Amino acid sequence: MLWPSASELALSAPLPPGYHYELLDRRQIPVLISALEAWYPGIVVGNASCHLREDFYVQRVRLEDEPERDFIVILIKQGDRLAGVFSGERDVDGEVLYGRICAISPEHRGAHLSRSVPLLEEALGRAMGMGMAYGLATMHYPHMQATFERMGWRLVGITPGFDRELVAPGVVKRVYEAVYAKVLVAEEGLLRPQARSMTPAVRALFGILFPGEGPSASSR
């Protein structure tokens, strides 16, 4: 189970004209950290704050021309200029991909690069034979929620207090996050839940999240 190359990703998750993918290498770590500090001030706290530490990349991220690891960081560039970044983490045993962060330079937000991110995560998952990819979208702002929904990802839940965010200068609070998923296997690869295996509360929520996809006929 190997991460695909940047050239492979360009075929399955194309970017707007003039942009390209690169895998992070050691030389670009300080540049990326500086960019994230400028683009994404709230990154100083919470789940994504590891992306501000050089040791995170050196010890845990699969870097260009270096050994495989379970994190990957993909740069989006226009020429030599850094325009955006995506990071993901794979669970090899569960065959699941978690999209960790997406950040786009303010100078490039008019290019709609964030729309490429769900495609990129899906392409990564499919290239490695993953069964599912998922990501979290803050409920502090609606932009990433709208992107996931526009690209056909499914809202599968809301996590209360999952992460910490800088919600105002000097104010850090635990926040709600919307969970979006993309199943990457065919229908026959899914075990549909049985009614007898769900509590009334779970059945009710299942009906809201997956309308028209009730329990399997054998369980009725």
Z-matrix of the N, CA and C atoms (Angstrom, degrees):
N
C 1 1.462
C 2 1.533 1 107.89
N 3 1.345 2 116.13 1 95.12
C 4 1.458 3 121.55 2 -175.10
C 5 1.526 4 110.36 3 -111.35
N 6 1.328 5 116.38 4 143.47
C 7 1.462 6 120.47 5 174.19
C 8 1.532 7 109.01 6 -63.05
N 9 1.321 8 118.50 7 138.98
C 10 1.471 9 120.04 8 177.07
C 11 1.525 10 111.40 9 -72.49
N 12 1.314 11 115.52 10 163.66
C 13 1.464 12 121.00 11 178.83
C 14 1.526 13 110.26 12 -81.34
N 15 1.323 14 115.77 13 166.27
C 16 1.463 15 120.81 14 177.64
C 17 1.520 16 111.39 15 -61.93
N 18 1.327 17 117.19 16 -37.04
C 19 1.470 18 120.00 17 -179.73
C 20 1.521 19 111.28 18 -67.87
N 21 1.332 20 117.81 19 -36.51
C 22 1.464 21 121.01 20 176.27
C 23 1.524 22 110.53 21 -64.33
N 24 1.322 23 116.53 22 -41.40
C 25 1.467 24 120.75 23 -179.49
C 26 1.524 25 111.29 24 -65.41
N 27 1.324 26 116.55 25 -35.33
C 28 1.466 27 120.10 26 -179.20
C 29 1.527 28 111.33 27 -61.94
N 30 1.328 29 117.03 28 -28.69
C 31 1.460 30 120.51 29 179.45
C 32 1.521 31 112.34 30 -78.08
N 33 1.333 32 116.44 31 -38.51
C 34 1.465 33 120.33 32 -174.99
C 35 1.526 34 113.47 33 -93.78
N 36 1.324 35 117.75 34 -18.10
C 37 1.470 36 121.37 35 178.51
C 38 1.526 37 108.33 36 -139.20
N 39 1.333 38 117.32 37 68.65
C 40 1.473 39 120.30 38 -173.45
C 41 1.518 40 112.95 39 -63.27
N 42 1.318 41 114.32 40 144.70
C 43 1.462 42 122.54 41 177.13
C 44 1.526 43 109.93 42 -95.53
N 45 1.336 44 118.06 43 165.51
C 46 1.462 45 120.08 44 174.05
C 47 1.533 46 110.68 45 -58.55
N 48 1.320 47 118.49 46 155.36
C 49 1.461 48 121.15 47 179.49
C 50 1.529 49 111.90 48 -52.89
N 51 1.332 50 115.39 49 138.02
C 52 1.460 51 120.98 50 178.13
C 53 1.512 52 114.67 51 94.23
N 54 1.335 53 117.35 52 -7.30
C 55 1.466 54 121.23 53 -179.21
C 56 1.533 55 109.94 54 -114.13
N 57 1.325 56 115.43 55 155.29
C 58 1.457 57 119.96 56 177.82
C 59 1.525 58 110.28 57 -150.34
N 60 1.340 59 115.16 58 162.60
C 61 1.462 60 121.97 59 176.62
C 62 1.525 61 110.62 60 -93.62
N 63 1.335 62 114.95 61 150.17
C 64 1.459 63 121.97 62 168.06
C 65 1.522 64 107.83 63 -141.94
N 66 1.340 65 116.39 64 143.43
C 67 1.457 66 119.23 65 169.25
C 68 1.520 67 108.57 66 -77.85
N 69 1.307 68 115.68 67 144.13
C 70 1.464 69 120.36 68 179.18
C 71 1.520 70 110.56 69 -64.33
N 72 1.326 71 116.55 70 139.44
C 73 1.462 72 120.75 71 169.81
C 74 1.533 73 108.57 72 -122.70
N 75 1.321 74 116.44 73 169.73
C 76 1.469 75 120.84 74 -173.16
C 77 1.525 76 112.68 75 -58.80
N 78 1.315 77 117.44 76 -36.28
C 79 1.469 78 120.05 77 -176.33
C 80 1.513 79 112.22 78 -63.56
N 81 1.333 80 116.74 79 -27.88
C 82 1.455 81 120.21 80 -173.92
C 83 1.529 82 113.63 81 -93.50
N 84 1.321 83 117.30 82 -2.95
C 85 1.467 84 119.90 83 -178.21
C 86 1.529 85 112.01 84 -57.88
N 87 1.353 86 120.13 85 -51.03
C 88 1.472 87 118.99 86 -179.77
C 89 1.530 88 112.77 87 -61.11
N 90 1.336 89 116.99 88 -36.11
C 91 1.473 90 121.11 89 178.73
C 92 1.518 91 110.11 90 -64.51
N 93 1.323 92 116.46 91 -43.51
C 94 1.460 93 120.53 92 179.97
C 95 1.524 94 111.23 93 -64.55
N 96 1.307 95 117.41 94 -44.70
C 97 1.467 96 120.37 95 -179.99
C 98 1.527 97 110.65 96 -60.03
N 99 1.322 98 117.23 97 -44.16
C 100 1.469 99 120.85 98 178.09
C 101 1.523 100 111.48 99 -62.07
N 102 1.333 101 115.96 100 -40.76
C 103 1.467 102 120.03 101 179.67
C 104 1.521 103 110.86 102 -64.50
N 105 1.330 104 117.30 103 -44.09
C 106 1.465 105 120.43 104 -179.69
C 107 1.522 106 111.41 105 -63.47
N 108 1.303 107 117.21 106 -38.43
C 109 1.467 108 120.38 107 177.38
C 110 1.525 109 111.21 108 -60.63
N 111 1.336 110 115.99 109 -36.33
C 112 1.463 111 120.52 110 -178.52
C 113 1.525 112 112.23 111 -80.31
N 114 1.343 113 117.21 112 -41.26
C 115 1.464 114 121.05 113 -174.92
C 116 1.513 115 113.39 114 -79.46
N 117 1.326 116 116.29 115 -28.85
C 118 1.463 117 121.43 116 -163.02
C 119 1.536 118 108.00 117 -139.59
N 120 1.335 119 117.73 118 69.61
C 121 1.467 120 120.49 119 -174.41
C 122 1.524 121 113.94 120 -56.93
N 123 1.329 122 117.47 121 -31.60
C 124 1.453 123 120.52 122 -178.78
C 125 1.514 124 114.52 123 -69.17
N 126 1.328 125 117.60 124 -6.26
C 127 1.457 126 121.57 125 -177.36
C 128 1.532 127 112.45 126 -69.68
N 129 1.313 128 117.41 127 -10.12
C 130 1.468 129 120.34 128 -177.77
C 131 1.523 130 112.48 129 -66.66
N 132 1.344 131 117.90 130 -15.85
C 133 1.466 132 120.25 131 177.48
C 134 1.522 133 109.12 132 -128.22
N 135 1.324 134 115.50 133 161.31
C 136 1.445 135 120.62 134 171.31
C 137 1.514 136 116.01 135 85.31
N 138 1.333 137 113.68 136 -166.51
C 139 1.451 138 123.75 137 -171.60
C 140 1.519 139 113.52 138 -56.65
N 141 1.330 140 117.22 139 -34.29
C 142 1.467 141 120.93 140 -175.45
C 143 1.518 142 113.81 141 -88.53
N 144 1.329 143 118.08 142 -5.73
C 145 1.470 144 120.25 143 -173.83
C 146 1.526 145 113.00 144 -64.11
N 147 1.343 146 117.48 145 -19.51
C 148 1.466 147 119.83 146 176.65
C 149 1.519 148 111.43 147 -59.33
N 150 1.338 149 117.46 148 -24.26
C 151 1.464 150 120.89 149 -178.61
C 152 1.530 151 112.96 150 -72.16
N 153 1.323 152 117.29 151 -3.05
C 154 1.468 153 120.93 152 175.19
C 155 1.525 154 112.30 153 -98.95
N 156 1.342 155 117.25 154 1.72
C 157 1.469 156 120.55 155 -177.36
C 158 1.527 157 110.02 156 -110.14
N 159 1.296 158 115.89 157 125.22
C 160 1.462 159 119.69 158 -178.88
C 161 1.520 160 111.71 159 -61.28
N 162 1.333 161 117.88 160 -35.28
C 163 1.463 162 119.78 161 -178.02
C 164 1.526 163 112.08 162 -65.73
N 165 1.329 164 117.85 163 -26.80
C 166 1.473 165 120.84 164 176.29
C 167 1.525 166 109.78 165 -59.79
N 168 1.312 167 117.12 166 -46.76
C 169 1.465 168 120.89 167 -178.89
C 170 1.526 169 111.33 168 -68.66
N 171 1.317 170 116.36 169 -42.93
C 172 1.460 171 120.80 170 -175.99
C 173 1.530 172 111.49 171 -67.04
N 174 1.327 173 116.67 172 -36.64
C 175 1.462 174 120.15 173 -173.61
C 176 1.528 175 114.51 174 -96.41
N 177 1.352 176 117.59 175 -25.61
C 178 1.469 177 118.25 176 -168.80
C 179 1.525 178 115.22 177 -125.08
N 180 1.325 179 118.84 178 -12.58
C 181 1.460 180 121.35 179 -173.17
C 182 1.530 181 110.61 180 -103.87
N 183 1.315 182 115.41 181 140.83
C 184 1.457 183 121.69 182 174.52
C 185 1.531 184 107.54 183 -75.67
N 186 1.329 185 116.37 184 109.19
C 187 1.454 186 122.45 185 -178.30
C 188 1.530 187 110.42 186 -98.12
N 189 1.314 188 116.11 187 157.84
C 190 1.467 189 121.53 188 179.85
C 191 1.525 190 110.59 189 -53.56
N 192 1.342 191 115.32 190 129.49
C 193 1.465 192 122.55 191 177.27
C 194 1.518 193 113.61 192 62.83
N 195 1.344 194 116.93 193 24.67
C 196 1.465 195 120.90 194 176.67
C 197 1.516 196 109.44 195 -126.22
N 198 1.350 197 118.58 196 171.05
C 199 1.468 198 120.78 197 -173.97
C 200 1.528 199 113.44 198 -61.41
N 201 1.342 200 113.81 199 158.63
C 202 1.462 201 121.25 200 177.19
C 203 1.527 202 110.92 201 -64.03
N 204 1.337 203 115.05 202 139.19
C 205 1.463 204 122.16 203 170.35
C 206 1.521 205 107.20 204 -141.27
N 207 1.332 206 116.84 205 174.38
C 208 1.462 207 119.41 206 -171.57
C 209 1.524 208 114.51 207 -89.97
N 210 1.323 209 118.35 208 -2.59
C 211 1.465 210 122.27 209 170.07
C 212 1.525 211 108.82 210 -108.14
N 213 1.332 212 115.19 211 148.14
C 214 1.459 213 119.95 212 171.81
C 215 1.525 214 108.77 213 -135.66
N 216 1.321 215 116.00 214 145.75
C 217 1.464 216 122.18 215 175.55
C 218 1.520 217 107.23 216 -125.91
N 219 1.332 218 115.47 217 122.74
C 220 1.460 219 121.50 218 -177.85
C 221 1.519 220 108.74 219 -115.49
N 222 1.308 221 115.78 220 124.64
C 223 1.458 222 121.94 221 179.02
C 224 1.521 223 110.03 222 -90.16
N 225 1.317 224 115.78 223 143.24
C 226 1.461 225 121.89 224 170.59
C 227 1.517 226 106.74 225 -108.86
N 228 1.326 227 116.46 226 123.68
C 229 1.466 228 120.15 227 -174.18
C 230 1.521 229 111.32 228 -127.40
N 231 1.309 230 113.81 229 152.91
C 232 1.465 231 121.87 230 169.20
C 233 1.521 232 105.09 231 -118.60
N 234 1.314 233 116.19 232 105.00
C 235 1.465 234 119.38 233 -170.33
C 236 1.521 235 108.75 234 64.00
N 237 1.343 236 116.17 235 -125.94
C 238 1.462 237 120.60 236 177.64
C 239 1.520 238 112.72 237 -94.71
N 240 1.324 239 117.25 238 0.89
C 241 1.462 240 121.08 239 -174.71
C 242 1.519 241 111.02 240 -92.45
N 243 1.323 242 115.92 241 132.49
C 244 1.452 243 121.84 242 178.63
C 245 1.525 244 109.42 243 -75.50
N 246 1.343 245 115.87 244 123.16
C 247 1.463 246 120.65 245 -177.21
C 248 1.524 247 112.73 246 -111.48
N 249 1.335 248 117.22 247 -23.04
C 250 1.452 249 119.67 248 -178.40
C 251 1.512 250 111.09 249 -172.52
N 252 1.327 251 115.26 250 172.64
C 253 1.462 252 120.20 251 -179.14
C 254 1.527 253 109.29 252 -150.80
N 255 1.321 254 114.84 253 144.30
C 256 1.461 255 122.57 254 172.24
C 257 1.517 256 107.35 255 -129.27
N 258 1.338 257 117.07 256 139.78
C 259 1.457 258 119.67 257 171.35
C 260 1.516 259 109.20 258 -128.63
N 261 1.329 260 115.77 259 147.18
C 262 1.447 261 121.45 260 -179.51
C 263 1.513 262 110.97 261 -140.88
N 264 1.329 263 114.75 262 157.32
C 265 1.462 264 121.65 263 179.86
C 266 1.523 265 108.23 264 -130.34
N 267 1.318 266 117.30 265 131.39
C 268 1.459 267 120.49 266 -179.62
C 269 1.518 268 110.82 267 -104.56
N 270 1.327 269 114.46 268 144.66
C 271 1.459 270 122.69 269 170.90
C 272 1.516 271 105.42 270 -106.40
N 273 1.316 272 116.16 271 100.51
C 274 1.458 273 121.00 272 -174.24
C 275 1.520 274 111.06 273 -63.94
N 276 1.322 275 117.94 274 -39.91
C 277 1.461 276 121.03 275 -177.26
C 278 1.528 277 111.42 276 -68.71
N 279 1.346 278 116.68 277 -43.31
C 280 1.455 279 120.25 278 179.57
C 281 1.519 280 113.84 279 -85.41
N 282 1.337 281 116.72 280 -9.26
C 283 1.472 282 123.12 281 -177.11
C 284 1.528 283 110.73 282 54.06
N 285 1.332 284 113.82 283 53.63
C 286 1.465 285 122.26 284 -178.74
C 287 1.519 286 108.59 285 -130.95
N 288 1.325 287 116.60 286 143.28
C 289 1.460 288 122.70 287 178.35
C 290 1.516 289 109.50 288 -115.88
N 291 1.316 290 115.91 289 130.72
C 292 1.470 291 123.04 290 179.84
C 293 1.522 292 108.37 291 -111.97
N 294 1.312 293 117.23 292 118.47
C 295 1.457 294 121.13 293 175.25
C 296 1.513 295 110.08 294 -77.70
N 297 1.324 296 117.11 295 114.82
C 298 1.458 297 120.29 296 -172.82
C 299 1.525 298 113.00 297 -83.36
N 300 1.341 299 118.26 298 -58.71
C 301 1.463 300 119.25 299 178.90
C 302 1.520 301 111.01 300 -138.61
N 303 1.309 302 114.24 301 154.73
C 304 1.460 303 123.23 302 167.63
C 305 1.516 304 106.03 303 -136.06
N 306 1.302 305 117.01 304 126.03
C 307 1.470 306 121.20 305 177.64
C 308 1.524 307 108.27 306 -138.26
N 309 1.323 308 115.81 307 133.82
C 310 1.460 309 121.89 308 -179.05
C 311 1.518 310 109.05 309 -121.35
N 312 1.324 311 116.17 310 136.50
C 313 1.458 312 121.40 311 176.76
C 314 1.531 313 110.14 312 -59.89
N 315 1.328 314 118.22 313 136.03
C 316 1.470 315 119.79 314 177.03
C 317 1.523 316 113.15 315 -53.52
N 318 1.325 317 117.43 316 -31.56
C 319 1.465 318 121.30 317 -179.53
C 320 1.524 319 112.82 318 -67.18
N 321 1.335 320 117.01 319 -18.02
C 322 1.468 321 120.41 320 -174.10
C 323 1.525 322 112.77 321 -117.49
N 324 1.315 323 118.41 322 8.81
C 325 1.462 324 119.42 323 -175.57
C 326 1.523 325 112.49 324 -69.57
N 327 1.318 326 118.34 325 -21.95
C 328 1.457 327 120.11 326 176.68
C 329 1.517 328 113.41 327 -71.87
N 330 1.337 329 117.55 328 -11.34
C 331 1.470 330 121.52 329 -179.54
C 332 1.529 331 112.39 330 -85.87
N 333 1.333 332 117.25 331 -1.12
C 334 1.472 333 122.61 332 178.14
C 335 1.528 334 111.97 333 59.31
N 336 1.324 335 116.21 334 39.43
C 337 1.461 336 119.66 335 -179.26
C 338 1.521 337 112.19 336 -66.40
N 339 1.327 338 117.33 337 -28.92
C 340 1.463 339 118.91 338 -177.65
C 341 1.527 340 111.48 339 -63.13
N 342 1.333 341 117.13 340 -23.63
C 343 1.462 342 119.88 341 178.49
C 344 1.530 343 111.43 342 -66.47
N 345 1.325 344 116.22 343 -23.95
C 346 1.462 345 119.86 344 -179.91
C 347 1.522 346 111.88 345 -77.92
N 348 1.350 347 117.11 346 -17.23
C 349 1.457 348 119.53 347 -173.10
C 350 1.524 349 113.25 348 -66.57
N 351 1.345 350 121.09 349 -47.73
C 352 1.466 351 118.19 350 175.52
C 353 1.527 352 112.52 351 -59.22
N 354 1.330 353 117.51 352 -37.76
C 355 1.465 354 120.42 353 176.23
C 356 1.522 355 110.77 354 -63.32
N 357 1.325 356 116.49 355 -40.27
C 358 1.457 357 121.25 356 179.72
C 359 1.521 358 110.66 357 -64.09
N 360 1.333 359 116.63 358 -46.89
C 361 1.461 360 119.10 359 -179.95
C 362 1.525 361 110.98 360 -63.61
N 363 1.321 362 116.60 361 -40.97
C 364 1.461 363 119.91 362 177.79
C 365 1.527 364 110.65 363 -62.74
N 366 1.332 365 117.15 364 -41.93
C 367 1.468 366 120.70 365 179.78
C 368 1.527 367 111.16 366 -63.57
N 369 1.323 368 116.68 367 -40.28
C 370 1.464 369 120.47 368 177.16
C 371 1.522 370 110.35 369 -60.50
N 372 1.342 371 115.27 370 -47.11
C 373 1.458 372 119.32 371 -178.77
C 374 1.516 373 112.74 372 -62.94
N 375 1.324 374 116.45 373 -45.19
C 376 1.466 375 120.06 374 -178.60
C 377 1.533 376 110.94 375 -65.51
N 378 1.330 377 116.86 376 -37.87
C 379 1.460 378 120.07 377 -178.54
C 380 1.527 379 111.56 378 -62.74
N 381 1.338 380 116.68 379 -28.13
C 382 1.463 381 120.48 380 -178.47
C 383 1.521 382 112.97 381 -102.92
N 384 1.335 383 117.15 382 6.07
C 385 1.457 384 119.90 383 178.78
C 386 1.512 385 113.93 384 72.09
N 387 1.332 386 117.51 385 28.18
C 388 1.462 387 121.25 386 178.84
C 389 1.526 388 110.48 387 -70.93
N 390 1.343 389 116.07 388 154.62
C 391 1.444 390 120.53 389 179.09
C 392 1.518 391 113.76 390 -89.92
N 393 1.325 392 117.00 391 -23.23
C 394 1.458 393 120.96 392 -177.77
C 395 1.515 394 109.82 393 -157.41
N 396 1.328 395 115.47 394 149.76
C 397 1.461 396 122.10 395 170.86
C 398 1.521 397 107.03 396 -125.79
N 399 1.324 398 116.25 397 145.51
C 400 1.462 399 118.41 398 178.04
C 401 1.522 400 110.22 399 -146.83
N 402 1.316 401 114.38 400 162.46
C 403 1.458 402 120.87 401 177.82
C 404 1.513 403 109.24 402 -153.04
N 405 1.326 404 115.73 403 162.60
C 406 1.461 405 122.19 404 179.56
C 407 1.523 406 109.07 405 -112.74
N 408 1.315 407 115.06 406 141.68
C 409 1.465 408 120.75 407 177.46
C 410 1.518 409 108.53 408 -122.65
N 411 1.318 410 116.02 409 125.34
C 412 1.455 411 119.11 410 179.34
C 413 1.523 412 110.90 411 -57.83
N 414 1.324 413 115.54 412 148.40
C 415 1.455 414 120.54 413 174.75
C 416 1.526 415 110.57 414 -101.42
N 417 1.335 416 114.33 415 12.97
C 418 1.465 417 120.76 416 173.70
C 419 1.529 418 110.41 417 -80.01
N 420 1.347 419 115.31 418 -29.75
C 421 1.469 420 123.15 419 176.47
C 422 1.529 421 107.98 420 -136.61
N 423 1.341 422 119.65 421 150.66
C 424 1.464 423 120.81 422 -176.48
C 425 1.524 424 115.68 423 -91.78
N 426 1.344 425 118.44 424 -4.46
C 427 1.460 426 120.32 425 -166.39
C 428 1.526 427 112.96 426 -62.55
N 429 1.334 428 118.26 427 -48.00
C 430 1.459 429 119.20 428 -177.60
C 431 1.517 430 111.13 429 -72.54
N 432 1.336 431 117.72 430 -31.05
C 433 1.465 432 120.16 431 173.88
C 434 1.535 433 109.38 432 -57.19
N 435 1.333 434 115.42 433 -48.41
C 436 1.463 435 120.42 434 -178.45
C 437 1.521 436 111.23 435 -62.64
N 438 1.327 437 117.61 436 -36.74
C 439 1.463 438 120.92 437 179.88
C 440 1.519 439 110.87 438 -65.35
N 441 1.332 440 117.29 439 -48.14
C 442 1.462 441 119.88 440 178.43
C 443 1.528 442 110.61 441 -57.47
N 444 1.321 443 116.41 442 -45.04
C 445 1.460 444 120.07 443 -176.53
C 446 1.529 445 111.14 444 -67.56
N 447 1.323 446 116.62 445 -38.57
C 448 1.460 447 120.77 446 178.63
C 449 1.524 448 111.07 447 -62.93
N 450 1.336 449 115.98 448 -33.14
C 451 1.459 450 120.13 449 -176.52
C 452 1.528 451 113.04 450 -92.17
N 453 1.341 452 116.88 451 9.92
C 454 1.450 453 119.79 452 172.14
C 455 1.514 454 116.22 453 85.84
N 456 1.344 455 117.45 454 13.90
C 457 1.464 456 119.41 455 175.46
C 458 1.519 457 108.87 456 -81.69
N 459 1.314 458 115.67 457 154.06
C 460 1.462 459 120.40 458 -174.27
C 461 1.525 460 111.07 459 -102.97
N 462 1.321 461 115.20 460 132.23
C 463 1.464 462 121.23 461 171.82
C 464 1.523 463 107.43 462 -72.18
N 465 1.342 464 117.35 463 119.22
C 466 1.460 465 120.55 464 -175.96
C 467 1.526 466 112.94 465 -115.79
N 468 1.328 467 117.32 466 -2.04
C 469 1.453 468 118.60 467 178.33
C 470 1.512 469 112.68 468 168.03
N 471 1.314 470 115.22 469 176.17
C 472 1.469 471 123.16 470 176.97
C 473 1.515 472 107.19 471 -134.04
N 474 1.318 473 116.57 472 128.37
C 475 1.460 474 120.98 473 -179.98
C 476 1.523 475 109.52 474 -103.15
N 477 1.337 476 117.90 475 120.25
C 478 1.468 477 120.07 476 177.51
C 479 1.525 478 110.77 477 -83.86
N 480 1.321 479 116.21 478 125.92
C 481 1.460 480 120.07 479 175.68
C 482 1.509 481 115.25 480 72.19
N 483 1.338 482 118.11 481 20.30
C 484 1.468 483 120.35 482 -177.29
C 485 1.522 484 112.25 483 -62.86
N 486 1.335 485 117.02 484 -39.10
C 487 1.459 486 120.03 485 -172.31
C 488 1.523 487 109.84 486 -133.95
N 489 1.309 488 114.85 487 171.50
C 490 1.459 489 122.49 488 177.34
C 491 1.515 490 108.70 489 -110.92
N 492 1.340 491 116.43 490 138.45
C 493 1.457 492 120.79 491 178.11
C 494 1.518 493 110.44 492 -133.64
N 495 1.319 494 113.59 493 150.11
C 496 1.464 495 121.14 494 171.56
C 497 1.523 496 106.14 495 -82.68
N 498 1.333 497 117.28 496 99.30
C 499 1.460 498 120.96 497 -172.26
C 500 1.530 499 112.96 498 -90.27
N 501 1.323 500 116.20 499 -14.38
C 502 1.464 501 123.44 500 175.70
C 503 1.521 502 105.73 501 -162.89
N 504 1.330 503 118.54 502 161.36
C 505 1.465 504 119.38 503 -179.42
C 506 1.528 505 111.81 504 -51.94
N 507 1.324 506 115.30 505 119.03
C 508 1.459 507 120.61 506 178.28
C 509 1.517 508 114.85 507 77.89
N 510 1.336 509 118.53 508 3.32
C 511 1.469 510 121.92 509 -177.11
C 512 1.528 511 109.34 510 -115.79
N 513 1.321 512 116.51 511 116.17
C 514 1.458 513 122.22 512 179.10
C 515 1.523 514 108.38 513 -115.09
N 516 1.328 515 116.43 514 129.05
C 517 1.462 516 120.79 515 177.64
C 518 1.517 517 109.92 516 -135.88
N 519 1.330 518 115.07 517 155.76
C 520 1.452 519 119.96 518 172.10
C 521 1.522 520 107.48 519 -77.13
N 522 1.330 521 116.23 520 141.05
C 523 1.463 522 120.20 521 -170.90
C 524 1.526 523 111.75 522 -125.59
N 525 1.314 524 114.78 523 162.88
C 526 1.462 525 122.34 524 172.65
C 527 1.528 526 108.49 525 -83.58
N 528 1.324 527 115.83 526 143.03
C 529 1.455 528 121.32 527 176.99
C 530 1.531 529 109.19 528 -128.54
N 531 1.320 530 116.25 529 139.17
C 532 1.458 531 121.32 530 173.90
C 533 1.526 532 108.72 531 -88.77
N 534 1.321 533 116.73 532 134.14
C 535 1.463 534 122.26 533 -177.19
C 536 1.532 535 108.43 534 -103.14
N 537 1.327 536 116.05 535 124.09
C 538 1.464 537 122.33 536 178.82
C 539 1.526 538 109.08 537 -117.66
N 540 1.329 539 116.08 538 141.02
C 541 1.467 540 120.26 539 -176.80
C 542 1.513 541 111.28 540 -135.90
N 543 1.312 542 114.14 541 155.38
C 544 1.464 543 122.47 542 174.07
C 545 1.525 544 107.58 543 -133.34
N 546 1.325 545 116.47 544 114.99
C 547 1.464 546 120.49 545 177.16
C 548 1.520 547 108.35 546 -78.08
N 549 1.334 548 116.17 547 133.18
C 550 1.460 549 121.20 548 -174.03
C 551 1.526 550 112.82 549 -110.76
N 552 1.324 551 116.89 550 5.42
C 553 1.468 552 119.82 551 177.56
C 554 1.526 553 108.88 552 -111.92
N 555 1.322 554 116.15 553 161.36
C 556 1.461 555 121.38 554 178.66
C 557 1.524 556 110.55 555 -70.00
N 558 1.322 557 116.12 556 162.24
C 559 1.463 558 121.99 557 -177.58
C 560 1.529 559 112.04 558 -53.66
N 561 1.336 560 116.85 559 -38.34
C 562 1.464 561 118.74 560 -178.48
C 563 1.528 562 112.61 561 -67.75
N 564 1.307 563 116.98 562 -13.04
C 565 1.457 564 120.33 563 177.00
C 566 1.516 565 113.91 564 -86.80
N 567 1.338 566 116.87 565 -1.02
C 568 1.460 567 121.82 566 -179.70
C 569 1.525 568 110.19 567 -106.44
N 570 1.308 569 116.96 568 137.88
C 571 1.454 570 122.23 569 172.30
C 572 1.526 571 107.62 570 -93.62
N 573 1.315 572 116.45 571 108.83
C 574 1.466 573 119.63 572 -178.72
C 575 1.527 574 109.19 573 -71.34
N 576 1.327 575 118.01 574 134.53
C 577 1.469 576 120.25 575 -176.42
C 578 1.519 577 111.89 576 -66.03
N 579 1.312 578 115.55 577 151.50
C 580 1.447 579 122.44 578 178.36
C 581 1.528 580 110.33 579 -99.02
N 582 1.304 581 116.21 580 142.87
C 583 1.464 582 120.82 581 -177.86
C 584 1.516 583 111.54 582 -57.34
N 585 1.331 584 116.88 583 -39.01
C 586 1.467 585 119.60 584 -177.31
C 587 1.528 586 112.85 585 -68.37
N 588 1.339 587 115.71 586 -13.93
C 589 1.468 588 119.69 587 -178.94
C 590 1.519 589 112.76 588 -96.65
N 591 1.341 590 116.74 589 4.16
C 592 1.459 591 120.50 590 -178.28
C 593 1.522 592 110.77 591 -120.32
N 594 1.320 593 115.37 592 140.85
C 595 1.455 594 119.15 593 172.73
C 596 1.528 595 108.86 594 -72.47
N 597 1.316 596 118.87 595 163.72
C 598 1.465 597 119.83 596 176.54
C 599 1.526 598 113.06 597 -55.34
N 600 1.322 599 116.83 598 -38.62
C 601 1.465 600 119.67 599 179.84
C 602 1.521 601 111.10 600 -64.88
N 603 1.335 602 116.82 601 -41.61
C 604 1.467 603 120.31 602 179.86
C 605 1.524 604 110.40 603 -68.40
N 606 1.338 605 117.48 604 -40.24
C 607 1.464 606 120.23 605 177.71
C 608 1.527 607 111.02 606 -61.05
N 609 1.330 608 116.04 607 -41.15
C 610 1.464 609 119.96 608 -179.97
C 611 1.522 610 110.80 609 -63.90
N 612 1.322 611 116.50 610 -43.94
C 613 1.466 612 119.67 611 179.61
C 614 1.517 613 110.79 612 -67.58
N 615 1.322 614 117.04 613 -39.50
C 616 1.460 615 120.96 614 178.71
C 617 1.530 616 109.79 615 -58.42
N 618 1.307 617 116.15 616 -41.75
C 619 1.457 618 120.15 617 -179.96
C 620 1.511 619 113.16 618 -64.57
N 621 1.339 620 116.97 619 -31.01
C 622 1.463 621 121.03 620 177.86
C 623 1.529 622 110.94 621 -76.26
N 624 1.329 623 115.65 622 -45.25
C 625 1.468 624 119.99 623 -176.46
C 626 1.528 625 112.28 624 -74.41
N 627 1.326 626 117.00 625 -33.24
C 628 1.460 627 121.25 626 -175.21
C 629 1.532 628 109.64 627 -128.32
N 630 1.318 629 117.49 628 64.51
C 631 1.463 630 120.18 629 -177.58
C 632 1.529 631 111.24 630 -60.85
N 633 1.339 632 115.00 631 136.62
C 634 1.458 633 119.31 632 -179.66
C 635 1.505 634 114.17 633 79.14
N 636 1.341 635 118.08 634 2.53
C 637 1.466 636 121.58 635 -179.78
C 638 1.523 637 108.83 636 -119.59
N 639 1.317 638 115.83 637 62.32
C 640 1.453 639 120.85 638 -177.45
C 641 1.514 640 112.72 639 -68.43
N 642 1.325 641 116.42 640 -179.89
C 643 1.471 642 120.32 641 178.90
C 644 1.523 643 111.64 642 -58.10
N 645 1.319 644 116.78 643 160.34
C 646 1.450 645 121.35 644 -179.36
C 647 1.521 646 110.24 645 -63.57
N 648 1.351 647 116.26 646 150.48
C 649 1.463 648 121.22 647 -175.09
C 650 1.517 649 111.75 648 -58.32
N 651 1.315 650 117.07 649 -33.42
C 652 1.460 651 120.53 650 -176.84
C 653 1.511 652 112.68 651 -66.95
N 654 1.361 653 116.38 652 -16.89
C 655 1.454 654 119.58 653 -176.31
C 656 1.509 655 113.04 654 -96.72
N 657 1.314 656 117.74 655 -4.70
C 658 1.459 657 120.13 656 -175.03
C 659 1.543 658 110.73 657 -76.58
